[in-house]
């Protein structure tokens, strides 16, 4: 309970600083951040680090529904870091954007046009460039997915600035008519080669950032999905979930992440089965957004979205939010086979449309794996 309250308090401070321009607030002192970054770079030496670019995933998904006349394709965009782009797999159809586009097509029974502008190594300060690129390519976007945060921690970006940029990005996408789902910062404390006590510092920093991201996303009119991790101890039991660097997801790992996010994306579009009232036995309910954000950061696959209570969207402790653990469905078997991307792509393909990949220094040159906690249901 104490750690939950502390996470809520720090997340509230970061979100407030982001809203009012206090960019100096961070989670780690400069010295500790430097040590953490050094430790992570040493850990990189122990990994078989992958190189190249994510495979091409842009294209049209759901060809089985191409015969439906009068139904234009849903337009979907993906922004963020290397896990948003699908780094670590060889085929475009195995990236999270492709898996989710196929899943949405199956649920909506409509074609989905996917545009990926996420790039390797990106942090939140690259979202402005990605947003411009995306809206130039798809000015009438229906839904956007953002997965970002790990590099913000390791690159010592002022986290209030990071949260402010994310909130502004969500707000601009909403103003453009798009629904927005954000996969929040993964738990960096699960990276196996990072040793205690830095592992504890990394876990605390990433969860606090994830909670602050959720507050900003909900305030901007989007919804968040917390991304826990299967790295660390789980790696020994499920090595098939990871690419050869033990760092980024494998095709199966990305499918696990996609299964966690698909219900929220479909719900945002109004094509997910109605689940009824929040199930208190599963930890669901309407809470102040700061409390909902803190709870979600500790459990992967948890959705947080704006809510109303008695006709009001806020109460004495701020905005109300609905915390849900949406029931997952297996991705339709045909989703990975329904894309027309003009080529399956490969490790030398591009990770976005029309945007030059900007290389940045990070723990491995790319972002950390962001995989939803498979234990949540």
C-alpha positions in Angstrom: 0.0 0.0 0.0 2.9 2.4 0.8 4.5 1.9 -2.5 1.2 2.4 -4.3 0.6 5.7 -2.4 4.2 6.8 -3.2 3.8 6.0 -6.9 0.5 7.9 -6.9 2.1 10.9 -5.2 5.1 11.1 -7.5 3.0 10.5 -10.6 0.7 13.4 -9.6 3.8 15.7 -9.1 5.2 14.8 -12.6 1.8 15.2 -14.3 1.3 18.6 -12.5 4.8 19.7 -13.5 4.1 18.7 -17.1 0.8 20.6 -17.1 2.3 23.8 -15.6 5.7 23.8 -17.2 7.9 22.5 -14.4 10.1 20.5 -16.6 12.9 20.0 -14.0 11.1 17.3 -12.0 12.6 13.9 -12.6 12.6 10.5 -10.9 16.3 9.9 -10.7 19.1 12.2 -9.6 21.7 12.9 -12.3 24.2 10.7 -10.6 21.9 7.8 -10.2 20.6 8.1 -13.8 24.2 8.1 -15.0 25.0 5.0 -13.0 21.9 3.3 -14.3 22.7 4.2 -17.9 26.3 2.9 -17.4 25.0 -0.3 -15.9 22.6 -0.8 -18.8 25.4 -0.2 -21.3 27.5 -2.8 -19.5 24.6 -5.2 -19.7 24.4 -4.6 -23.4 27.8 -6.3 -23.7 26.3 -9.5 -22.3 23.5 -9.4 -24.9 23.6 -10.5 -28.5 22.3 -7.1 -29.6 20.3 -7.0 -32.8 21.1 -4.6 -35.6 19.2 -3.2 -38.6 15.7 -1.9 -38.8 12.2 -3.2 -38.1 10.4 -4.9 -41.0 7.9 -3.0 -43.2 4.4 -3.4 -41.9 2.5 -0.6 -43.6 -0.4 -1.8 -45.7 -4.0 -2.9 -46.0 -5.2 -5.5 -43.6 -8.4 -7.6 -43.6 -8.6 -8.5 -47.3 -11.5 -10.9 -46.5 -13.7 -7.8 -46.1 -12.6 -6.0 -49.3 -15.9 -7.0 -50.9 -17.9 -4.8 -48.5 -18.8 -1.9 -50.7 -19.4 1.5 -49.1 -17.1 0.7 -46.1 -13.9 2.7 -46.4 -10.9 1.2 -44.5 -10.3 2.2 -40.9 -7.1 4.3 -40.8 -4.6 3.3 -38.1 -1.3 4.8 -37.1 1.5 3.6 -34.8 3.9 5.9 -33.1 6.7 5.3 -30.6 9.9 3.4 -30.2 11.4 0.1 -31.4 8.8 -2.1 -29.8 6.0 -0.1 -31.4 7.8 -0.6 -34.7 8.3 -4.3 -34.1 12.1 -4.5 -33.9 13.3 -8.1 -33.3 11.2 -10.0 -35.8 11.9 -10.6 -39.5 8.4 -10.3 -41.0 6.1 -7.3 -41.1 3.1 -9.4 -40.2 4.7 -10.3 -36.8 5.0 -6.7 -35.7 2.4 -5.3 -33.1 1.0 -2.9 -35.7 0.3 -5.6 -38.1 -1.1 -8.0 -35.5 -3.4 -5.3 -34.1 -4.5 -4.1 -37.6 -5.5 -7.6 -38.4 -7.3 -8.1 -35.1 -9.2 -4.8 -35.6 -10.1 -5.8 -39.1 -11.5 -9.1 -37.9 -13.5 -7.5 -35.0 -14.8 -4.6 -37.1 -15.2 -6.7 -40.3 -13.6 -3.9 -42.2 -10.4 -3.2 -44.0 -7.7 -1.5 -41.9 -5.0 0.8 -43.5 -1.9 0.7 -41.3 0.8 3.4 -41.2 3.8 3.0 -38.9 6.0 6.0 -38.1 7.6 4.5 -34.9 11.4 4.3 -35.1 14.2 2.5 -33.2 15.6 4.4 -30.2 12.8 7.0 -30.1 11.8 8.7 -26.9 8.9 11.0 -26.3 10.7 14.0 -27.7 10.5 12.4 -31.1 6.7 12.2 -31.1 6.3 15.6 -32.6 8.2 14.6 -35.7 6.4 11.3 -35.9 3.0 13.0 -35.5 3.7 15.4 -38.3 4.7 12.6 -40.6 1.7 10.5 -39.7 -0.9 13.2 -40.2 0.7 14.2 -43.5 0.2 10.6 -44.6 -3.2 10.0 -42.9 -5.0 13.3 -42.2 -8.2 11.4 -41.5 -6.9 8.9 -38.9 -9.4 6.8 -37.0 -7.1 5.4 -34.3 -3.6 5.7 -33.1 -1.4 3.5 -30.9 1.6 5.0 -29.1 4.2 2.8 -27.3 6.9 4.9 -25.7 8.7 5.5 -22.4 11.7 3.2 -21.8 14.2 5.5 -23.6 12.9 8.5 -21.7 14.2 6.9 -18.5 17.5 5.7 -19.7 18.3 8.9 -21.7 17.8 11.2 -18.7 15.0 13.1 -20.4 13.2 15.4 -17.9 10.2 13.2 -17.2 7.8 16.1 -16.8 8.8 17.2 -20.3 8.3 13.6 -21.5 4.8 13.4 -20.0 3.9 16.9 -21.4 4.9 15.9 -24.9 3.0 12.7 -24.7 -0.1 14.5 -23.5 0.2 17.1 -26.2 0.5 14.4 -28.8 -2.6 12.6 -27.6 -4.5 15.9 -27.5 -3.5 16.7 -31.1 -4.5 13.3 -32.3 -7.9 13.6 -30.6 -8.4 17.0 -32.2 -7.7 15.4 -35.5 -10.6 13.0 -34.9 -8.6 9.9 -33.9 -9.1 7.6 -30.9 -5.8 7.1 -29.0 -4.5 4.2 -27.0 -1.1 4.5 -25.3 1.0 1.5 -24.1 2.8 3.0 -21.1 6.5 2.7 -20.1 7.5 -1.0 -19.4 9.0 -2.2 -16.2 12.7 -1.7 -16.7 13.5 -3.4 -13.4 12.9 -6.8 -15.1 16.0 -6.5 -17.4 18.0 -9.6 -16.3 21.6 -8.3 -16.6 20.9 -5.1 -14.6 21.8 -5.9 -11.0 20.3 -4.8 -7.7 20.1 -2.2 -6.4 19.8 -0.5 -9.8 17.1 -2.9 -10.7 15.0 -1.5 -7.9 15.7 2.0 -9.0 14.8 1.2 -12.6 11.5 -0.5 -11.6 10.5 2.4 -9.4 11.4 5.0 -12.1 9.6 3.2 -15.0 6.4 2.5 -13.0 6.2 6.1 -11.8 6.6 7.3 -15.3 4.0 4.9 -16.5 1.5 6.2 -13.9 2.3 9.8 -14.8 1.8 8.9 -18.5 -1.6 7.5 -17.7 -2.7 10.7 -16.0 -1.7 12.8 -18.9 -3.3 10.4 -21.5 -6.6 10.3 -19.7 -6.6 14.1 -19.2 -6.0 14.5 -23.0 -8.9 12.3 -23.9 -7.1 9.0 -24.6 -6.9 5.7 -22.8 -3.8 3.8 -21.6 -2.8 0.2 -21.3 -0.1 -0.7 -18.8 2.7 -2.8 -20.3 4.2 -5.1 -17.7 7.1 -7.4 -18.7 8.0 -11.0 -19.0 11.8 -10.3 -18.9 13.9 -11.3 -15.9 12.8 -14.5 -14.1 10.1 -15.4 -16.7 12.8 -15.5 -19.4 14.1 -18.7 -18.0 10.7 -20.3 -18.4 9.6 -18.8 -21.7 12.6 -18.1 -23.9 10.4 -18.3 -26.9 8.9 -15.0 -26.0 12.1 -13.1 -26.9 14.3 -12.4 -29.8 17.9 -13.6 -29.8 19.1 -10.5 -27.8 16.9 -11.6 -24.8 15.8 -8.0 -24.9 13.2 -7.4 -27.5 10.1 -9.6 -28.1 10.0 -12.4 -30.5 7.0 -12.9 -32.8 5.2 -14.8 -30.0 6.1 -12.0 -27.5 4.6 -9.4 -29.8 1.5 -11.5 -30.1 1.2 -11.5 -26.3 1.5 -7.7 -26.2 -1.1 -7.4 -29.1 -3.6 -9.6 -27.2 -3.3 -7.3 -24.2 -3.9 -4.1 -26.2 -6.4 -5.3 -28.8 -9.5 -5.1 -26.5 -8.7 -1.4 -25.7 -8.2 -0.5 -29.3 -11.4 -2.2 -30.4 -13.3 -0.7 -27.4 -12.1 2.8 -28.4 -13.5 2.1 -31.9 -16.7 0.7 -30.5 -16.3 -2.8 -32.0 -15.5 -4.7 -28.8 -18.2 -6.8 -27.1 -19.9 -4.9 -24.2 -18.5 -6.2 -20.9 -21.1 -4.7 -18.6 -20.4 -3.0 -15.3 -16.9 -3.0 -13.7 -16.1 -6.3 -11.9 -15.0 -5.3 -8.4 -13.8 -8.9 -7.8 -11.3 -8.4 -10.7 -10.1 -5.1 -9.3 -12.1 -2.9 -11.7 -13.9 0.3 -10.8 -14.1 4.0 -11.1 -11.4 5.8 -9.2 -9.6 9.1 -9.1 -7.3 9.1 -12.1 -4.1 9.3 -9.9 -5.1 6.2 -8.0 -6.2 4.3 -11.1 -2.9 5.2 -12.8 -0.8 4.0 -9.8 -2.7 0.7 -9.6 -2.4 0.1 -13.4 1.3 0.7 -13.4 1.7 -2.4 -11.2 -0.3 -4.7 -13.3 0.3 -5.3 -17.0 -2.6 -5.2 -19.4 -4.7 -2.8 -17.3 -6.7 -0.2 -19.2 -7.5 3.3 -17.8 -9.9 5.7 -19.5 -11.9 8.7 -18.5 -15.2 8.2 -16.7 -18.1 10.1 -15.2 -19.8 9.7 -11.8 -23.2 11.1 -11.3 -22.8 13.2 -14.4 -19.4 14.7 -13.5 -16.1 13.8 -15.0 -14.1 14.9 -11.9 -14.5 14.9 -8.1 -12.6 16.2 -5.1 -9.4 14.3 -6.0 -9.5 15.2 -9.7 -10.7 13.5 -12.9 -12.5 10.2 -12.5 -11.1 7.2 -14.4 -12.4 3.7 -15.2 -9.9 1.0 -14.5 -10.5 -2.3 -16.4 -8.9 -5.6 -16.9 -10.4 -6.4 -20.2 -10.9 -10.1 -21.0 -8.6 -11.2 -23.8 -9.5 -13.1 -26.9 -7.1 -15.1 -29.0 -6.1 -13.2 -32.1 -7.9 -14.5 -35.1 -5.7 -17.0 -36.9 -6.0 -15.1 -40.2 -4.8 -11.8 -38.9 -1.2 -12.4 -39.8 -2.1 -13.4 -43.3 -4.4 -10.6 -44.3 -2.0 -7.8 -45.0 -1.1 -6.4 -48.4 2.0 -4.5 -47.6 3.8 -4.7 -50.9 6.3 -7.1 -49.4 6.8 -8.9 -46.2 9.8 -6.9 -45.2 12.8 -8.0 -43.3 15.4 -6.8 -40.8 16.7 -4.4 -43.4 13.3 -2.9 -44.1 11.9 0.4 -42.9 10.0 1.0 -39.7 7.8 3.8 -40.9 6.3 5.8 -43.8 8.0 8.8 -45.2 10.1 9.5 -42.0 13.8 9.0 -41.9 14.8 6.8 -39.0 16.6 8.8 -36.4 19.2 6.9 -34.5 19.5 7.7 -30.8 21.7 6.4 -28.1 19.9 4.2 -25.6 20.6 1.1 -23.7 20.9 -1.0 -26.8 20.3 1.6 -29.5 16.7 0.6 -29.3 14.0 0.7 -26.7 13.3 -2.0 -24.1 10.9 -4.8 -24.7 7.3 -3.9 -23.8 5.3 -7.0 -23.3 2.0 -7.2 -21.4 1.9 -9.4 -18.3 0.6 -12.7 -19.5 -0.7 -13.4 -16.1 -3.4 -10.8 -16.3 -6.7 -12.0 -17.8 
